[in-house]
Structure formats: C-alpha cells, structure tokens
Amino acid sequence: MNKIQAIVAGLVLAATGAAWAQATPAGLWRTIDDESGKEKSLVRIVEKDGIFTAKVEKIADPAKAAEVCDKCSDERKGQPIVGMTILRNVKADAQDKELWDGGDILDPKNGKVYKVRLKPIEAGKKLEVRGYIGAPLFGRTQTWIRVE
C-alpha cells in the first residue's frame, strides 16, 4: 500500500467512525413541543459503561426556566427541571443495533414515567424518542433534533 492509499484508507475509516458515533443517542438534543411545534428544551444524553442517561440542560421559555416537577411521584418531586435526569438506564438493544431501550423517561409536565425506546434516524441527525406503557405499540413518539 502506497502512502496515498494509506491516507485515503485512514480518512475512510475516520469518516466511518464519525458517522457511527453520530448514530448513537449520545449528544445534545433539541426537544420540540408536540402541540406548538416550538423548541421546548435542550437535553443532553450521555453514556457511561454502556448505559445512557439524560438531563435537561435548558428550558427554552425563560418564564418556565425555574419550574420544578410538582407532579413527580419519585425522588424528583419538587426538584428543578433544569438539571433533572429524565432518561435512565437505557442500553443498546441486543437484537436491533439501531435501537436503545430498557430504561425509562420522565415527562416533567405530568410527572409520569414511561418505558422508553430511542432510535437515531437520518444518520443520527434526529432521534425518535418513544415513551410507552406496557408495549411500544401503546405510546407516543417525539422527534428530537441533534444540536451537537
């Protein structure tokens, strides 16, 4: 392999790795309100030891930035929504490499906790977030937009 071929091969591998990295749920995401279609918040999903969690980093509406989760029924009750962990214990699906599931997601608006399934779409530029009770068939999907 000559020098140019080695450089091209290295660039292809680097590009493939970058594309794969973007196809995970990890990153900063813009959430969109289902009813108004406007930006609701920024949520950062992080991975540690194969487990994904997410915290609210910012609420778009300054009037709601100091809100607490009054309707939460667990340890998050009365806690500020900004900085709150809303996604917990999500892992890569063993059968489907395009899905992350097994954890739960909190809707701070109503205080309810749902099972969750995450699926990066459009080469990781968007994230389908499906919250459900029982089976994924009985739920609702939001599409989050990658910020970084």
PyRosetta script that sets phi, psi and omega in degrees:
from pyrosetta import init, pose_from_sequence

init()
pose = pose_from_sequence("MNKIQAIVAGLVLAATGAAWAQATPAGLWRTIDDESGKEKSLVRIVEKDGIFTAKVEKIADPAKAAEVCDKCSDERKGQPIVGMTILRNVKADAQDKELWDGGDILDPKNGKVYKVRLKPIEAGKKLEVRGYIGAPLFGRTQTWIRVE")
pose.set_psi(1, 126.2)
pose.set_omega(1, 179.9)
pose.set_phi(2, -83.0)
pose.set_psi(2, 176.9)
pose.set_omega(2, -174.5)
pose.set_phi(3, -61.7)
pose.set_psi(3, -42.7)
pose.set_omega(3, -179.0)
pose.set_phi(4, -65.8)
pose.set_psi(4, -42.5)
pose.set_omega(4, 178.5)
pose.set_phi(5, -62.4)
pose.set_psi(5, -39.0)
pose.set_omega(5, 179.8)
pose.set_phi(6, -65.3)
pose.set_psi(6, -40.7)
pose.set_omega(6, 178.6)
pose.set_phi(7, -65.0)
pose.set_psi(7, -45.4)
pose.set_omega(7, 179.3)
pose.set_phi(8, -61.7)
pose.set_psi(8, -44.7)
pose.set_omega(8, 179.3)
pose.set_phi(9, -60.6)
pose.set_psi(9, -41.9)
pose.set_omega(9, 178.4)
pose.set_phi(10, -63.5)
pose.set_psi(10, -41.4)
pose.set_omega(10, 178.4)
pose.set_phi(11, -65.3)
pose.set_psi(11, -40.8)
pose.set_omega(11, 178.9)
pose.set_phi(12, -63.0)
pose.set_psi(12, -44.3)
pose.set_omega(12, 178.6)
pose.set_phi(13, -63.1)
pose.set_psi(13, -41.7)
pose.set_omega(13, 179.4)
pose.set_phi(14, -64.4)
pose.set_psi(14, -42.6)
pose.set_omega(14, 179.1)
pose.set_phi(15, -64.7)
pose.set_psi(15, -40.2)
pose.set_omega(15, 178.2)
pose.set_phi(16, -63.6)
pose.set_psi(16, -43.8)
pose.set_omega(16, 178.5)
pose.set_phi(17, -62.6)
pose.set_psi(17, -40.7)
pose.set_omega(17, 179.2)
pose.set_phi(18, -66.0)
pose.set_psi(18, -40.5)
pose.set_omega(18, 178.3)
pose.set_phi(19, -64.6)
pose.set_psi(19, -41.2)
pose.set_omega(19, 179.7)
pose.set_phi(20, -64.4)
pose.set_psi(20, -40.8)
pose.set_omega(20, -179.0)
pose.set_phi(21, -61.8)
pose.set_psi(21, -36.1)
pose.set_omega(21, -179.8)
pose.set_phi(22, -74.4)
pose.set_psi(22, -15.4)
pose.set_omega(22, -177.8)
pose.set_phi(23, -91.6)
pose.set_psi(23, 17.4)
pose.set_omega(23, 173.0)
pose.set_phi(24, -106.3)
pose.set_psi(24, 164.0)
pose.set_omega(24, 179.1)
pose.set_phi(25, -72.7)
pose.set_psi(25, -12.8)
pose.set_omega(25, -177.1)
pose.set_phi(26, -63.3)
pose.set_psi(26, 134.5)
pose.set_omega(26, 177.8)
pose.set_phi(27, 145.5)
pose.set_psi(27, -174.4)
pose.set_omega(27, 178.0)
pose.set_phi(28, -101.8)
pose.set_psi(28, 129.6)
pose.set_omega(28, -173.7)
pose.set_phi(29, -125.3)
pose.set_psi(29, 142.1)
pose.set_omega(29, 174.9)
pose.set_phi(30, -95.2)
pose.set_psi(30, 122.1)
pose.set_omega(30, 177.1)
pose.set_phi(31, -93.9)
pose.set_psi(31, 147.4)
pose.set_omega(31, -176.4)
pose.set_phi(32, -118.7)
pose.set_psi(32, 134.9)
pose.set_omega(32, 178.2)
pose.set_phi(33, -68.6)
pose.set_psi(33, 129.4)
pose.set_omega(33, -178.6)
pose.set_phi(34, -60.6)
pose.set_psi(34, -37.7)
pose.set_omega(34, -174.0)
pose.set_phi(35, -83.5)
pose.set_psi(35, -45.7)
pose.set_omega(35, -175.5)
pose.set_phi(36, -92.1)
pose.set_psi(36, -21.8)
pose.set_omega(36, -176.1)
pose.set_phi(37, 77.3)
pose.set_psi(37, 6.3)
pose.set_omega(37, -179.1)
pose.set_phi(38, -94.9)
pose.set_psi(38, 159.5)
pose.set_omega(38, 177.3)
pose.set_phi(39, -60.0)
pose.set_psi(39, 133.6)
pose.set_omega(39, -179.2)
pose.set_phi(40, -105.1)
pose.set_psi(40, -45.3)
pose.set_omega(40, -176.0)
pose.set_phi(41, -161.8)
pose.set_psi(41, 172.9)
pose.set_omega(41, 169.7)
pose.set_phi(42, -114.7)
pose.set_psi(42, 128.8)
pose.set_omega(42, -177.8)
pose.set_phi(43, -124.6)
pose.set_psi(43, 130.6)
pose.set_omega(43, 178.0)
pose.set_phi(44, -105.1)
pose.set_psi(44, 122.7)
pose.set_omega(44, 175.7)
pose.set_phi(45, -100.3)
pose.set_psi(45, 128.7)
pose.set_omega(45, 178.5)
pose.set_phi(46, -124.3)
pose.set_psi(46, 155.9)
pose.set_omega(46, 179.0)
pose.set_phi(47, -119.1)
pose.set_psi(47, 133.8)
pose.set_omega(47, 174.8)
pose.set_phi(48, -140.7)
pose.set_psi(48, 120.2)
pose.set_omega(48, 179.6)
pose.set_phi(49, 55.4)
pose.set_psi(49, 38.6)
pose.set_omega(49, 176.6)
pose.set_phi(50, 81.6)
pose.set_psi(50, 2.1)
pose.set_omega(50, -179.8)
pose.set_phi(51, -113.1)
pose.set_psi(51, 130.1)
pose.set_omega(51, -178.0)
pose.set_phi(52, -101.4)
pose.set_psi(52, 136.4)
pose.set_omega(52, 174.1)
pose.set_phi(53, -133.9)
pose.set_psi(53, 163.5)
pose.set_omega(53, 179.2)
pose.set_phi(54, -144.5)
pose.set_psi(54, 144.3)
pose.set_omega(54, 176.2)
pose.set_phi(55, -124.9)
pose.set_psi(55, 149.3)
pose.set_omega(55, 174.1)
pose.set_phi(56, -76.6)
pose.set_psi(56, 123.0)
pose.set_omega(56, 179.2)
pose.set_phi(57, -95.4)
pose.set_psi(57, -31.3)
pose.set_omega(57, -176.1)
pose.set_phi(58, -156.9)
pose.set_psi(58, 143.3)
pose.set_omega(58, 170.6)
pose.set_phi(59, -104.7)
pose.set_psi(59, 129.7)
pose.set_omega(59, -172.9)
pose.set_phi(60, -64.8)
pose.set_psi(60, -39.0)
pose.set_omega(60, -178.2)
pose.set_phi(61, -82.3)
pose.set_psi(61, 110.7)
pose.set_omega(61, -177.9)
pose.set_phi(62, -56.0)
pose.set_psi(62, -29.5)
pose.set_omega(62, -179.9)
pose.set_phi(63, -68.7)
pose.set_psi(63, -19.6)
pose.set_omega(63, -178.8)
pose.set_phi(64, -106.1)
pose.set_psi(64, 0.4)
pose.set_omega(64, -173.7)
pose.set_phi(65, -60.8)
pose.set_psi(65, -27.2)
pose.set_omega(65, -177.7)
pose.set_phi(66, -99.3)
pose.set_psi(66, 8.2)
pose.set_omega(66, -177.5)
pose.set_phi(67, -63.7)
pose.set_psi(67, 151.0)
pose.set_omega(67, 175.2)
pose.set_phi(68, -116.2)
pose.set_psi(68, 164.2)
pose.set_omega(68, -178.9)
pose.set_phi(69, -88.6)
pose.set_psi(69, 84.2)
pose.set_omega(69, -179.9)
pose.set_phi(70, -69.1)
pose.set_psi(70, -29.2)
pose.set_omega(70, -175.7)
pose.set_phi(71, -91.8)
pose.set_psi(71, -2.8)
pose.set_omega(71, 177.2)
pose.set_phi(72, -65.1)
pose.set_psi(72, 146.4)
pose.set_omega(72, -179.3)
pose.set_phi(73, -113.7)
pose.set_psi(73, 2.1)
pose.set_omega(73, 179.7)
pose.set_phi(74, -111.4)
pose.set_psi(74, -156.5)
pose.set_omega(74, -177.0)
pose.set_phi(75, -63.3)
pose.set_psi(75, -10.9)
pose.set_omega(75, -179.4)
pose.set_phi(76, -86.9)
pose.set_psi(76, -5.3)
pose.set_omega(76, -179.4)
pose.set_phi(77, -58.6)
pose.set_psi(77, 129.3)
pose.set_omega(77, 178.1)
pose.set_phi(78, 78.7)
pose.set_psi(78, -0.7)
pose.set_omega(78, -179.0)
pose.set_phi(79, -86.9)
pose.set_psi(79, 151.2)
pose.set_omega(79, 177.0)
pose.set_phi(80, -61.7)
pose.set_psi(80, 140.2)
pose.set_omega(80, 179.1)
pose.set_phi(81, -70.8)
pose.set_psi(81, -40.1)
pose.set_omega(81, 175.6)
pose.set_phi(82, -66.9)
pose.set_psi(82, 124.6)
pose.set_omega(82, -177.0)
pose.set_phi(83, 94.6)
pose.set_psi(83, -8.0)
pose.set_omega(83, -177.6)
pose.set_phi(84, -77.0)
pose.set_psi(84, 139.1)
pose.set_omega(84, 172.8)
pose.set_phi(85, -79.2)
pose.set_psi(85, 117.5)
pose.set_omega(85, -179.1)
pose.set_phi(86, -109.7)
pose.set_psi(86, -13.1)
pose.set_omega(86, -179.1)
pose.set_phi(87, -127.5)
pose.set_psi(87, 128.8)
pose.set_omega(87, -176.2)
pose.set_phi(88, -138.2)
pose.set_psi(88, 147.8)
pose.set_omega(88, 167.7)
pose.set_phi(89, 59.6)
pose.set_psi(89, 32.4)
pose.set_omega(89, 178.6)
pose.set_phi(90, -88.4)
pose.set_psi(90, 136.9)
pose.set_omega(90, -178.9)
pose.set_phi(91, -133.1)
pose.set_psi(91, 162.1)
pose.set_omega(91, 174.5)
pose.set_phi(92, -62.7)
pose.set_psi(92, 137.2)
pose.set_omega(92, 178.3)
pose.set_phi(93, -72.0)
pose.set_psi(93, 131.9)
pose.set_omega(93, -176.9)
pose.set_phi(94, -66.6)
pose.set_psi(94, -33.3)
pose.set_omega(94, -177.2)
pose.set_phi(95, -91.7)
pose.set_psi(95, -33.6)
pose.set_omega(95, -175.1)
pose.set_phi(96, -120.6)
pose.set_psi(96, 108.0)
pose.set_omega(96, -175.7)
pose.set_phi(97, -69.8)
pose.set_psi(97, -6.3)
pose.set_omega(97, 178.6)
pose.set_phi(98, -97.8)
pose.set_psi(98, 1.5)
pose.set_omega(98, -177.5)
pose.set_phi(99, -120.3)
pose.set_psi(99, 149.4)
pose.set_omega(99, 171.3)
pose.set_phi(100, -127.4)
pose.set_psi(100, 130.7)
pose.set_omega(100, -177.5)
pose.set_phi(101, -156.2)
pose.set_psi(101, -164.8)
pose.set_omega(101, 177.5)
pose.set_phi(102, 91.8)
pose.set_psi(102, -7.0)
pose.set_omega(102, -178.6)
pose.set_phi(103, -113.0)
pose.set_psi(103, -157.1)
pose.set_omega(103, -180.0)
pose.set_phi(104, -139.4)
pose.set_psi(104, 162.7)
pose.set_omega(104, 178.9)
pose.set_phi(105, -133.5)
pose.set_psi(105, 139.5)
pose.set_omega(105, 178.8)
pose.set_phi(106, -100.1)
pose.set_psi(106, 134.6)
pose.set_omega(106, 169.7)
pose.set_phi(107, -99.4)
pose.set_psi(107, 102.0)
pose.set_omega(107, -176.8)
pose.set_phi(108, -62.4)
pose.set_psi(108, -19.8)
pose.set_omega(108, -179.2)
pose.set_phi(109, -66.5)
pose.set_psi(109, -39.4)
pose.set_omega(109, -178.8)
pose.set_phi(110, -117.4)
pose.set_psi(110, -3.3)
pose.set_omega(110, 177.8)
pose.set_phi(111, 77.1)
pose.set_psi(111, 4.7)
pose.set_omega(111, -177.4)
pose.set_phi(112, -86.7)
pose.set_psi(112, 146.9)
pose.set_omega(112, 178.1)
pose.set_phi(113, -111.2)
pose.set_psi(113, 131.5)
pose.set_omega(113, -177.9)
pose.set_phi(114, -122.6)
pose.set_psi(114, 155.0)
pose.set_omega(114, 167.5)
pose.set_phi(115, -66.1)
pose.set_psi(115, 157.1)
pose.set_omega(115, -175.6)
pose.set_phi(116, -138.4)
pose.set_psi(116, 149.2)
pose.set_omega(116, 174.3)
pose.set_phi(117, -134.7)
pose.set_psi(117, 131.1)
pose.set_omega(117, -180.0)
pose.set_phi(118, -114.5)
pose.set_psi(118, 138.5)
pose.set_omega(118, 177.8)
pose.set_phi(119, -142.6)
pose.set_psi(119, 107.8)
pose.set_omega(119, 174.4)
pose.set_phi(120, -64.8)
pose.set_psi(120, 137.8)
pose.set_omega(120, 177.6)
pose.set_phi(121, -131.0)
pose.set_psi(121, 169.1)
pose.set_omega(121, 179.7)
pose.set_phi(122, 51.7)
pose.set_psi(122, 51.5)
pose.set_omega(122, 178.8)
pose.set_phi(123, 58.0)
pose.set_psi(123, 32.5)
pose.set_omega(123, 177.1)
pose.set_phi(124, 85.6)
pose.set_psi(124, 5.6)
pose.set_omega(124, 179.1)
pose.set_phi(125, -76.9)
pose.set_psi(125, -23.4)
pose.set_omega(125, 178.9)
pose.set_phi(126, -132.6)
pose.set_psi(126, 160.6)
pose.set_omega(126, -178.8)
pose.set_phi(127, -134.0)
pose.set_psi(127, 121.3)
pose.set_omega(127, 173.3)
pose.set_phi(128, -84.0)
pose.set_psi(128, 121.3)
pose.set_omega(128, -179.3)
pose.set_phi(129, -113.7)
pose.set_psi(129, 111.3)
pose.set_omega(129, -178.2)
pose.set_phi(130, -110.2)
pose.set_psi(130, 114.8)
pose.set_omega(130, 173.8)
pose.set_phi(131, -97.7)
pose.set_psi(131, 137.4)
pose.set_omega(131, -176.2)
pose.set_phi(132, -153.5)
pose.set_psi(132, 164.5)
pose.set_omega(132, 175.2)
pose.set_phi(133, -116.8)
pose.set_psi(133, 129.4)
pose.set_omega(133, -179.7)
pose.set_phi(134, 78.5)
pose.set_psi(134, -95.6)
pose.set_omega(134, -178.6)
pose.set_phi(135, -113.7)
pose.set_psi(135, 152.3)
pose.set_omega(135, -179.4)
pose.set_phi(136, -55.4)
pose.set_psi(136, -22.5)
pose.set_omega(136, 178.5)
pose.set_phi(137, -60.5)
pose.set_psi(137, -31.3)
pose.set_omega(137, -176.9)
pose.set_phi(138, -102.3)
pose.set_psi(138, 77.4)
pose.set_omega(138, -178.2)
pose.set_phi(139, -165.5)
pose.set_psi(139, -162.8)
pose.set_omega(139, -176.5)
pose.set_phi(140, -141.1)
pose.set_psi(140, 141.2)
pose.set_omega(140, -179.7)
pose.set_phi(141, -113.2)
pose.set_psi(141, 133.4)
pose.set_omega(141, 170.5)
pose.set_phi(142, -112.8)
pose.set_psi(142, 151.8)
pose.set_omega(142, 174.8)
pose.set_phi(143, -111.3)
pose.set_psi(143, 119.2)
pose.set_omega(143, 177.8)
pose.set_phi(144, -97.5)
pose.set_psi(144, 152.5)
pose.set_omega(144, -177.0)
pose.set_phi(145, -113.3)
pose.set_psi(145, 129.4)
pose.set_omega(145, -179.0)
pose.set_phi(146, -67.7)
pose.set_psi(146, 131.2)
pose.set_omega(146, 174.3)
pose.set_phi(147, -97.9)
pose.set_psi(147, -41.7)
pose.set_omega(147, 176.8)
pose.set_phi(148, -153.2)
pose.dump_pdb("model.pdb")
